[in-house]
Amino acid sequence: MPGNRVPARPLITGLPRGTSDDHGGPHVVALGGGHGLYASLSAFRLITENLTAVVTVADDGGSSGRIRSELGGLPPGDLRMALAALCDDDEWGRTWRDVIQHRFTSEGPLNGHAVGNLLIEALWQLLHDHVDGLDWMAKLLGAQGRVLPMSSVPLTIEGDVAGLDPADPESLSLVRGQSELAVTAGDVQRLRLDPPGPPARRETLDSVESADLINLGPGSWYTSVMPHLLVPELAARIIESPAVKCLTMNLTAAPGETDGLSVRGHLEALERHAAGLCLDYVLVDPGTVDDDDAARAARELFGAELVVRPIAGRTRTQHDTLRLAAAYRDICYDANVLTEESW
């Protein structure tokens, strides 16, 4: 088999939980943002052609933050990353992936801007619709799948954080903005979105309704993973969906944001913001767990099975695409989302 495919059992037939077919595989909806979503999409695209990324739209730093501040509208960076992950592994796909990921280096205002961010913003201004613009970008790239925004309006994440005041460690401080919250040294107690109760795109809700499998994570816990569950319409569709639901855990705690937080701690934080959410699987690398508490937490908080698989790369800072794809394959087989057929 080609070197970029999972060298294991064929993954062919989707069962009728959603709209999958015998040719494209099950309909998978992956939620997240940034490098974590890039990892899950890169793995899922090896086992299905029916793939939708639902991407957070709260970025306020770097190139995205500058574009958002100057032009308004959704920040394009995490959406660009998802599109890059869906590029095919041929000359066209690799070339356009590198183009949209390229950042200018200069002494002027273009310094640090990603080419893809500017292309996406240009399409939005021409077409006056975020989803239409993203669909056209996907056509240009030959992307395998679709990229949709979590909400139809730009969002700001804010959190109540304990431990930032040395004189009163129990007091709560307001930390506002994704870039600030992602590096906070305190203990995040509660998240909110501004504006509250933001709307979700119809296309995004439809993708969740037709999903065979919904995956959340990996990624920055408070700023990429959990915000999807703070959009009321989207959270309701996820909770009500009969699809198989999987949570992919990070390999290590993020410095600042989740430093020192155990697997149970991550799950408890998620449960506080997702009343009624049930999961089928929580996927972790063996280097993340050292006792049975993670399995108990997954079962007690979400009714989920803890799946322990070697999914880390050699440096243990990033997920290995083939290993992660193999773990997702096994979950799909176990949940009867896929069946094994002869070639």
C-alpha positions in Angstrom: 0.0 0.0 0.0 1.2 3.6 -0.5 3.4 4.9 2.3 0.9 7.6 3.4 -1.9 5.1 4.1 -2.5 3.0 7.1 -1.0 -0.4 6.3 -3.8 -2.4 7.9 -7.2 -3.7 7.2 -9.2 -1.9 4.5 -11.7 0.6 5.7 -14.5 0.6 3.2 -18.1 0.4 4.3 -20.0 2.9 6.4 -23.1 1.7 8.2 -26.4 3.8 8.2 -25.9 6.1 11.2 -25.6 9.0 8.8 -25.1 9.5 5.1 -21.9 7.5 4.4 -21.7 5.2 1.4 -19.7 2.2 0.3 -17.3 4.4 -1.7 -16.4 7.3 0.5 -16.5 5.9 4.0 -18.3 7.2 7.0 -19.2 10.8 7.5 -16.8 12.1 10.2 -17.1 15.5 11.8 -14.0 16.7 13.5 -14.2 19.7 15.9 -11.4 21.8 17.1 -8.9 24.4 15.9 -5.2 25.0 15.2 -2.6 22.3 15.3 -4.8 19.8 17.2 -7.5 19.9 14.5 -4.8 19.6 11.9 -3.6 16.4 13.5 -7.1 14.8 13.7 -8.0 15.8 10.1 -4.7 14.5 8.7 -5.5 11.1 10.3 -9.2 10.9 9.4 -8.5 11.8 5.8 -6.6 8.5 5.5 -9.7 6.4 6.4 -12.6 8.4 4.9 -13.5 10.8 2.1 -16.6 12.1 3.9 -14.9 14.5 6.3 -16.0 17.8 7.7 -14.0 20.1 10.0 -15.9 22.4 12.3 -13.5 25.1 13.4 -13.4 27.6 16.3 -13.6 31.2 15.3 -12.2 33.0 18.4 -8.6 33.5 17.4 -7.4 37.0 18.2 -3.6 36.7 17.9 -1.0 36.7 15.1 -2.0 37.2 11.5 -5.6 36.2 12.2 -5.9 38.8 15.0 -4.5 41.5 12.9 -6.9 40.7 10.0 -9.8 40.5 12.4 -9.0 43.8 14.0 -8.5 45.6 10.7 -11.3 44.1 8.6 -13.7 42.6 11.0 -15.4 39.2 10.3 -14.2 35.8 11.2 -10.5 35.1 11.9 -9.2 32.9 9.1 -6.2 31.2 10.6 -7.7 28.1 12.1 -9.9 27.7 9.1 -6.7 27.9 6.9 -5.0 25.2 9.0 -7.9 22.9 8.5 -7.9 23.4 4.8 -4.2 22.7 4.7 -4.8 19.4 6.5 -7.3 18.3 3.9 -4.9 18.9 0.9 -4.3 15.7 -1.0 -0.8 14.2 -0.9 0.0 14.8 -4.5 2.0 17.6 -6.3 -1.1 19.9 -6.5 -2.1 19.4 -2.9 1.4 19.7 -1.4 2.1 22.8 -3.4 -1.0 24.6 -2.5 -0.7 23.5 1.1 2.7 25.1 1.3 1.4 28.2 -0.4 -1.4 28.9 2.0 0.8 28.0 5.0 3.6 30.4 3.8 4.1 33.5 6.0 5.6 36.6 4.6 8.9 37.9 6.1 9.4 41.6 5.7 10.0 44.9 7.5 6.5 46.1 6.6 2.9 45.4 7.4 2.8 42.1 5.6 5.4 40.5 8.0 3.9 37.4 9.6 0.8 37.3 7.5 -0.1 33.8 6.2 -0.9 33.8 2.4 -3.9 31.6 3.0 -5.4 34.0 5.5 -5.3 36.8 2.9 -6.8 34.5 0.2 -9.6 33.5 2.4 -10.3 37.1 3.4 -10.3 38.1 -0.3 -12.9 35.4 -1.1 -15.1 36.5 1.8 -15.1 40.1 0.6 -15.9 39.1 -3.0 -18.5 36.5 -2.1 -20.0 38.1 1.0 -20.4 34.6 2.6 -18.0 32.8 4.9 -19.0 29.2 3.8 -19.0 30.1 0.1 -15.5 31.5 0.4 -14.3 28.4 2.3 -15.9 26.1 -0.3 -14.1 27.9 -3.1 -10.8 27.6 -1.2 -11.4 23.9 -0.9 -12.0 23.7 -4.6 -8.7 25.5 -5.4 -6.8 23.2 -3.0 -8.5 20.0 -4.1 -9.3 19.5 -0.5 -10.7 16.1 0.6 -13.5 17.3 2.8 -15.2 20.5 3.9 -14.3 23.2 6.3 -17.0 25.1 8.2 -16.9 27.7 11.0 -18.2 26.9 14.5 -20.3 30.1 14.5 -21.3 32.6 11.9 -20.0 35.5 13.9 -16.5 36.2 15.3 -16.2 35.3 19.0 -14.2 36.3 22.0 -13.4 33.7 24.7 -13.2 34.8 28.3 -12.6 32.9 31.4 -12.9 33.2 35.2 -9.4 32.2 36.4 -8.3 31.4 40.0 -4.8 31.8 41.3 -3.7 34.9 39.5 -3.8 37.2 42.6 -1.0 36.1 45.0 -2.7 38.0 47.8 -5.9 36.0 47.3 -5.3 32.8 45.4 -9.0 31.8 45.7 -10.3 34.9 44.0 -11.3 34.8 40.3 -9.8 37.1 37.7 -11.3 37.7 34.3 -9.0 36.7 31.4 -10.3 37.8 28.0 -9.2 36.6 24.6 -7.9 33.4 23.2 -4.3 34.4 23.0 -4.4 35.5 26.7 -6.4 32.5 28.0 -4.2 30.0 26.2 -1.2 31.0 28.3 -2.8 31.8 31.6 -0.9 30.5 34.6 -4.1 30.2 36.7 -6.8 27.6 37.0 -9.6 28.2 34.6 -12.9 27.7 36.4 -15.5 28.9 33.8 -15.6 29.8 30.2 -17.9 32.1 28.3 -18.2 33.4 24.7 -18.8 37.0 23.8 -21.3 37.6 22.3 -23.2 35.0 24.4 -25.4 32.4 22.7 -23.8 33.0 19.3 -25.6 31.5 16.2 -24.3 28.5 14.3 -24.3 28.1 10.5 -27.0 25.9 9.1 -24.3 24.0 7.1 -22.5 23.3 10.4 -25.6 22.0 12.1 -26.5 19.9 9.1 -23.0 18.2 9.1 -23.4 17.2 12.7 -26.9 15.8 12.1 -25.6 13.6 9.3 -22.5 12.4 11.1 -21.6 8.8 11.7 -18.7 9.8 14.1 -18.1 13.1 15.9 -14.6 13.7 17.2 -13.6 16.5 19.6 -9.9 17.3 20.1 -7.0 17.3 20.5 -6.0 20.9 20.9 -5.8 23.7 23.4 -8.4 22.6 25.9 -10.1 25.8 26.8 -9.6 27.7 23.5 -9.9 25.1 20.8 -11.7 22.0 22.2 -14.3 23.3 24.6 -15.7 26.4 22.8 -17.8 24.3 20.5 -19.9 23.3 23.4 -20.6 26.9 24.3 -22.4 27.6 21.0 -26.0 26.6 22.1 -27.3 25.3 18.8 -24.2 23.4 18.0 -23.9 21.9 21.5 -27.5 20.7 21.4 -27.0 19.0 18.0 -23.8 17.3 19.3 -25.5 16.1 22.5 -28.6 14.9 20.7 -26.8 13.2 17.8 -26.9 9.4 17.6 -23.4 9.4 16.1 -20.5 7.7 17.8 -18.7 10.4 19.8 -15.0 10.3 20.5 -12.8 12.7 22.5 -9.1 12.7 21.6 -6.8 13.8 24.4 -3.7 15.8 24.2 -0.3 14.2 24.6 0.9 16.6 27.3 -0.6 19.4 29.4 -0.2 22.8 27.8 2.2 25.2 29.5 0.1 27.7 31.5 -3.4 26.8 30.3 -3.6 23.2 31.6 -0.2 22.7 33.2 -0.4 20.0 35.9 -3.9 19.0 34.9 -4.5 15.2 34.8 -6.7 13.3 32.4 -9.5 13.4 35.0 -8.9 17.2 35.4 -9.3 17.7 31.7 -12.5 15.6 31.7 -14.0 17.4 34.7 -13.4 20.8 33.0 -15.2 19.5 29.9 -18.1 18.1 31.9 -18.6 21.4 33.7 -19.3 23.1 30.4 -21.2 20.3 28.6 -24.1 19.1 30.7 -25.8 16.1 29.1 -22.9 15.2 26.9 -22.2 11.5 26.6 -19.1 10.0 24.9 -18.4 6.6 23.5 -14.6 6.7 23.5 -11.9 8.8 25.1 -8.6 8.2 23.2 -5.3 8.7 25.1 -1.7 7.8 24.5 -0.2 5.4 27.2 2.3 8.1 28.2 -0.7 10.2 29.4 -2.1 7.8 31.9 -0.3 6.0 34.8 -3.2 4.5 36.8 -6.8 3.5 36.5 -8.3 6.9 37.4 -8.5 8.1 33.8 -10.6 5.1 32.9 -12.9 5.7 35.9 -13.2 9.4 35.0 -14.2 8.6 31.4 -16.8 6.1 32.6 -18.2 8.1 35.5 -18.3 11.5 33.8 -19.3 10.6 30.2 -20.1 6.9 30.1 -17.1 6.4 27.8 -14.6 3.7 27.3 -11.0 4.8 27.7 -9.0 3.7 24.6 -5.2 3.6 25.2 -3.2 3.5 22.0 0.3 4.7 21.1 -0.6 7.8 19.1 2.4 10.0 19.9 5.2 10.8 17.5 8.9 10.2 18.4 9.3 13.5 20.1 6.0 13.1 22.0 5.1 16.7 21.2 2.8 15.9 18.3 0.4 13.1 17.3 1.8 10.7 14.7 -0.6 10.7 11.7 -0.4 7.0 10.9 -0.7 5.9 14.5 -3.7 8.2 15.1 -5.4 7.0 11.9 -4.9 3.4 13.1 -6.5 4.3 16.4 -9.4 6.0 14.7 -9.8 2.9 12.4 -10.0 0.6 15.4 -12.6 2.8 17.1 -14.6 2.9 13.9 -14.5 -0.9 13.6 -15.4 -1.4 17.3 -18.4 1.0 17.0 -19.6 -0.6 13.7 -19.1 2.6 11.9 -17.0 0.7 9.5 -17.0 -3.0 8.4 -14.2 -5.0 6.9 -14.7 -5.9 3.3 -12.4 -7.7 0.8 -10.6 -5.5 -1.7 
